[in-house]
Amino acid sequence: MDDVTPETVNMWKKPVLIHGYRLQRTCYACPEQYDVYAGEEQVAYFRLRHGHFYAAVPDHGGEIVYQADPDGDGLFEDYERVRHLREAILAVQEYYINRKWDGGGYEEGY
């Protein structure tokens, strides 16, 4: 691993944008988890531990809007991370869109 630098070692700390949502990885593995933001407001929490992945809104302990059982245990396999993060983001979007249309207290600005 001659190409390892401080920048490559800490890449997991950099946020990722998916469909306009910013995912900030808060733990690298065991569990792999993310805080999800729309602008500066946290709107979801993602966690993978013991082979079970879920997305909760608006944060840890909230309503679960997506669940999956990926191959990774406490860390996604490289081939599955993007798929599950994207599907979880779409479930978060669906939750907030339906909440707004149903008059469920959706705040302006999402």
Secondary structure as UniProt FT lines:
FT   TURN            2..3
FT   HELIX           6..9
FT   HELIX           11..13
FT   STRAND          16..18
FT   TURN            19..20
FT   STRAND          21..27
FT   STRAND          32..38
FT   TURN            39..40
FT   STRAND          41..49
FT   TURN            50..51
FT   STRAND          52..57
FT   TURN            60..61
FT   STRAND          63..68
FT   HELIX           78..101
FT   TURN            102..103
FT   TURN            108..109
//
